[in-house]
């Protein structure tokens, strides 16, 4: 196996680990947002809008980062002849 191919394999492995972590973070943020926006649990006048807003921004940034990494994974898989 060529050195270049080994480097791509290493990058691919690292990216896959990172995407797993990012997916867990997205799931956690979604769960937290769902809970914090549930007006059956928290009256509207008690909603912590600044926190909810920050979580929504975190979700947006995390999702964008995940998409970028998944795009890179697809490119590496293509270069390695896997897709």
MDAnalysis code that builds the backbone (N, CA, C; Angstrom):
import MDAnalysis as mda
import numpy as np

u = mda.Universe.empty(249, n_residues=83, atom_resindex=np.repeat(np.arange(83), 3), trajectory=True)
u.add_TopologyAttr("name", ["N", "CA", "C"] * 83)
u.add_TopologyAttr("resid", np.arange(1, 84))
u.add_TopologyAttr("resname", ["UNK", "UNK", "UNK", "UNK", "UNK", "UNK", "UNK", "UNK", "UNK", "UNK", "UNK", "UNK", "UNK", "UNK", "UNK", "UNK", "UNK", "UNK", "UNK", "UNK", "UNK", "UNK", "UNK", "UNK", "UNK", "UNK", "UNK", "UNK", "UNK", "UNK", "UNK", "UNK", "UNK", "UNK", "UNK", "UNK", "UNK", "UNK", "UNK", "UNK", "UNK", "UNK", "UNK", "UNK", "UNK", "UNK", "UNK", "UNK", "UNK", "UNK", "UNK", "UNK", "UNK", "UNK", "UNK", "UNK", "UNK", "UNK", "UNK", "UNK", "UNK", "UNK", "UNK", "UNK", "UNK", "UNK", "UNK", "UNK", "UNK", "UNK", "UNK", "UNK", "UNK", "UNK", "UNK", "UNK", "UNK", "UNK", "UNK", "UNK", "UNK", "UNK", "UNK"])
u.atoms.positions = np.array([
    [0.855, -1.173, 0.000],
    [0.000, 0.000, 0.000],
    [0.902, 1.238, 0.000],
    [0.583, 2.188, -0.852],
    [1.428, 3.378, -0.964],
    [1.294, 4.271, 0.273],
    [2.307, 5.072, 0.484],
    [2.318, 6.001, 1.611],
    [1.131, 6.977, 1.527],
    [0.832, 7.425, 0.308],
    [-0.282, 8.351, 0.102],
    [-1.611, 7.697, 0.484],
    [-1.750, 6.463, 0.092],
    [-2.981, 5.728, 0.415],
    [-3.115, 5.536, 1.929],
    [-2.022, 5.228, 2.584],
    [-2.040, 5.074, 4.041],
    [-2.431, 6.381, 4.731],
    [-1.937, 7.493, 4.207],
    [-2.285, 8.793, 4.774],
    [-3.780, 9.075, 4.601],
    [-4.312, 8.727, 3.433],
    [-5.750, 8.925, 3.198],
    [-6.567, 8.038, 4.130],
    [-6.117, 6.803, 4.329],
    [-6.807, 5.884, 5.241],
    [-6.817, 6.446, 6.662],
    [-5.680, 7.003, 7.077],
    [-5.596, 7.594, 8.405],
    [-6.528, 8.783, 8.551],
    [-6.553, 9.652, 7.538],
    [-7.472, 10.790, 7.571],
    [-8.914, 10.329, 7.620],
    [-9.221, 9.325, 6.836],
    [-10.582, 8.795, 6.783],
    [-11.003, 8.259, 8.146],
    [-10.123, 7.525, 8.779],
    [-10.422, 6.975, 10.100],
    [-10.675, 8.097, 11.108],
    [-9.827, 9.110, 11.094],
    [-9.993, 10.241, 11.998],
    [-11.289, 10.987, 11.753],
    [-11.605, 11.204, 10.481],
    [-12.842, 11.902, 10.139],
    [-14.082, 11.113, 10.576],
    [-14.016, 9.803, 10.427],
    [-15.151, 8.974, 10.857],
    [-15.362, 9.093, 12.364],
    [-14.275, 9.109, 13.127],
    [-14.388, 9.288, 14.581],
    [-14.981, 10.654, 14.912],
    [-14.517, 11.675, 14.208],
    [-15.023, 13.023, 14.447],
    [-16.504, 13.137, 14.105],
    [-16.930, 12.484, 13.020],
    [-18.351, 12.568, 12.654],
    [-19.218, 11.842, 13.682],
    [-18.721, 10.761, 14.239],
    [-19.488, 10.080, 15.293],
    [-19.694, 11.014, 16.474],
    [-18.654, 11.713, 16.870],
    [-18.761, 12.666, 17.983],
    [-19.709, 13.807, 17.648],
    [-19.608, 14.318, 16.433],
    [-20.486, 15.417, 16.029],
    [-21.948, 14.978, 15.980],
    [-22.199, 13.753, 15.532],
    [-23.574, 13.249, 15.496],
    [-24.145, 13.139, 16.906],
    [-23.322, 12.689, 17.841],
    [-23.775, 12.627, 19.238],
    [-24.077, 14.025, 19.774],
    [-23.243, 14.987, 19.407],
    [-23.470, 16.362, 19.842],
    [-24.762, 16.913, 19.253],
    [-25.009, 16.645, 17.960],
    [-26.252, 17.092, 17.312],
    [-27.452, 16.468, 18.017],
    [-27.378, 15.169, 18.302],
    [-28.484, 14.501, 18.993],
    [-28.723, 15.120, 20.364],
    [-27.656, 15.405, 21.083],
    [-27.788, 16.018, 22.403],
    [-28.408, 17.400, 22.333],
    [-27.955, 18.206, 21.377],
    [-28.511, 19.546, 21.216],
    [-29.982, 19.491, 20.823],
    [-30.331, 18.575, 19.937],
    [-31.740, 18.429, 19.535],
    [-32.609, 18.040, 20.734],
    [-32.125, 17.101, 21.527],
    [-32.870, 16.679, 22.712],
    [-33.034, 17.816, 23.702],
    [-31.981, 18.568, 23.907],
    [-32.040, 19.691, 24.836],
    [-32.982, 20.774, 24.331],
    [-32.900, 21.097, 23.045],
    [-33.805, 22.090, 22.477],
    [-35.260, 21.640, 22.594],
    [-35.489, 20.375, 22.287],
    [-36.851, 19.834, 22.366],
    [-37.392, 19.982, 23.779],
    [-36.561, 19.633, 24.759],
    [-36.980, 19.722, 26.159],
    [-37.206, 21.178, 26.575],
    [-36.273, 22.045, 26.196],
    [-36.371, 23.444, 26.600],
    [-37.492, 24.205, 25.902],
    [-37.928, 23.706, 24.759],
    [-39.016, 24.355, 24.030],
    [-40.389, 23.753, 24.327],
    [-40.420, 22.749, 25.173],
    [-41.682, 22.088, 25.499],
    [-42.465, 22.960, 26.482],
    [-43.451, 23.670, 25.964],
    [-44.231, 24.583, 26.808],
    [-45.215, 23.834, 27.711],
    [-45.314, 22.542, 27.558],
    [-46.109, 21.755, 28.508],
    [-45.314, 21.575, 29.803],
    [-43.979, 21.640, 29.694],
    [-43.115, 21.501, 30.864],
    [-42.713, 22.857, 31.449],
    [-42.496, 23.825, 30.567],
    [-42.051, 25.151, 30.988],
    [-43.004, 26.199, 30.437],
    [-43.633, 26.966, 31.300],
    [-44.513, 28.018, 30.804],
    [-43.769, 28.986, 29.884],
    [-44.466, 29.523, 28.922],
    [-43.851, 30.396, 27.931],
    [-43.061, 31.536, 28.577],
    [-43.621, 32.141, 29.596],
    [-42.941, 33.281, 30.220],
    [-41.706, 32.867, 31.026],
    [-41.450, 31.571, 31.158],
    [-40.267, 31.088, 31.867],
    [-39.219, 30.480, 30.937],
    [-39.472, 30.512, 29.630],
    [-38.504, 29.966, 28.681],
    [-37.213, 30.761, 28.740],
    [-36.109, 30.065, 28.711],
    [-34.793, 30.706, 28.729],
    [-34.355, 30.937, 27.279],
    [-34.883, 31.987, 26.681],
    [-34.664, 32.256, 25.264],
    [-33.177, 32.453, 24.924],
    [-32.395, 33.181, 25.715],
    [-30.974, 33.300, 25.367],
    [-30.265, 31.945, 25.301],
    [-30.561, 31.044, 26.239],
    [-29.946, 29.720, 26.226],
    [-30.432, 28.915, 25.012],
    [-31.725, 28.965, 24.756],
    [-32.295, 28.233, 23.620],
    [-31.689, 28.752, 22.316],
    [-31.544, 30.058, 22.223],
    [-30.958, 30.667, 21.038],
    [-29.514, 30.211, 20.856],
    [-28.756, 30.165, 21.930],
    [-27.362, 29.715, 21.856],
    [-27.290, 28.252, 21.439],
    [-28.185, 27.435, 21.983],
    [-28.207, 26.020, 21.601],
    [-28.537, 25.868, 20.119],
    [-29.440, 26.684, 19.621],
    [-29.799, 26.624, 18.202],
    [-28.599, 27.024, 17.335],
    [-27.858, 28.037, 17.752],
    [-26.645, 28.430, 17.015],
    [-25.602, 27.320, 17.066],
    [-25.441, 26.713, 18.239],
    [-24.500, 25.591, 18.375],
    [-24.899, 24.440, 17.460],
    [-26.197, 24.173, 17.388],
    [-26.693, 23.109, 16.518],
    [-26.380, 23.430, 15.062],
    [-26.615, 24.663, 14.664],
    [-26.343, 25.075, 13.285],
    [-24.863, 24.919, 12.942],
    [-23.988, 25.380, 13.822],
    [-22.546, 25.280, 13.569],
    [-22.063, 23.833, 13.563],
    [-22.574, 23.040, 14.491],
    [-22.186, 21.632, 14.563],
    [-22.647, 20.877, 13.326],
    [-23.873, 21.173, 12.887],
    [-24.408, 20.524, 11.695],
    [-23.575, 20.886, 10.462],
    [-23.199, 22.151, 10.347],
    [-22.377, 22.581, 9.214],
    [-21.017, 21.881, 9.247],
    [-20.432, 21.770, 10.426],
    [-19.150, 21.080, 10.563],
    [-19.288, 19.608, 10.179],
    [-20.375, 18.981, 10.609],
    [-20.641, 17.579, 10.273],
    [-20.764, 17.400, 8.764],
    [-21.491, 18.292, 8.110],
    [-21.657, 18.197, 6.664],
    [-20.312, 18.308, 5.947],
    [-19.466, 19.208, 6.423],
    [-18.140, 19.361, 5.824],
    [-17.304, 18.107, 5.964],
    [-17.350, 17.510, 7.130],
    [-16.571, 16.286, 7.363],
    [-17.128, 15.118, 6.547],
    [-18.447, 15.036, 6.436],
    [-19.035, 13.961, 5.626],
    [-18.687, 14.139, 4.150],
    [-18.595, 15.378, 3.707],
    [-18.188, 15.647, 2.330],
    [-16.741, 15.199, 2.114],
    [-15.902, 15.477, 3.081],
    [-14.494, 15.063, 2.997],
    [-14.376, 13.535, 3.007],
    [-15.192, 12.875, 3.818],
    [-15.208, 11.406, 3.852],
    [-15.594, 10.858, 2.483],
    [-16.618, 11.445, 1.872],
    [-17.054, 10.985, 0.549],
    [-15.927, 11.143, -0.469],
    [-15.222, 12.262, -0.395],
    [-14.119, 12.499, -1.319],
    [-13.011, 11.477, -1.116],
    [-12.641, 11.218, 0.129],
    [-11.589, 10.231, 0.405],
    [-12.020, 8.839, -0.033],
    [-13.271, 8.476, 0.214],
    [-13.763, 7.168, -0.238],
    [-13.679, 7.052, -1.755],
    [-14.017, 8.125, -2.446],
    [-13.925, 8.114, -3.905],
    [-12.484, 7.944, -4.357],
    [-11.578, 8.683, -3.726],
    [-10.153, 8.591, -4.064],
    [-9.598, 7.191, -3.781],
    [-10.156, 6.536, -2.756],
    [-9.704, 5.187, -2.401],
    [-10.439, 4.099, -3.189],
    [-11.311, 4.511, -4.115],
    [-12.029, 3.560, -4.951],
    [-13.179, 2.863, -4.263],
    [-13.780, 3.534, -3.291],
    [-14.886, 2.931, -2.536],
    [-16.230, 3.597, -2.811],
    [-16.291, 4.423, -3.787],
    [-17.594, 5.064, -4.012],
    [-17.553, 6.119, -4.952],
])
